[in-house]
Amino acid sequence: MTVTMEIVQLSDSAKEELKKLITKETDNPDGVRLSLLAGGCSGLSYHLQFDKLRDNDYVYDYDGIKVFTDTKSALYLSGVLLDYQSGLTGRGFIFSNPNAKKTCGCGTSFSVGDKEVTLEFISDKKPINVCPSTKD
């Protein structure tokens, strides 16, 4: 069973970039999965990948782009704004997370304060680069 619920918000530029990227995918994904991985310089790292819909996923459709979030990640991603920026200082996906108590310098990882968080995620696909980069 999947639950239709808006966990994260996408900016217009993030929607545009995800639409471009998903058209280039050859694995025919159902949508984009936003989850968390244990690790990173602040404790939890954002993880984006094209994926298939799974049981118990939260799913929301943003103008034809389906975004999936698992139940554990949803606890810490609720209210996140995913943006995409490109410019002279770099380009990439940017996360604005109201649940973050501390973030790393490039904004790809965060901590939730004193709470102990246990996450177990294994991915067989290379994640989308989320750290802003000056490379094309």
Secondary structure, DSSP 8 states (H G I E B T S, - for coil): --EE---SEE-HHHHHHHHHHHHH-SS--SEEEEEEEE-STTSEEEEEEEE---TT-EEEEETTEEEEE-HHHHHHHTT-EEEEEEETTEEEEEEE-TT-SEE-TTSSEEE-TT---------SS-----S-BS--
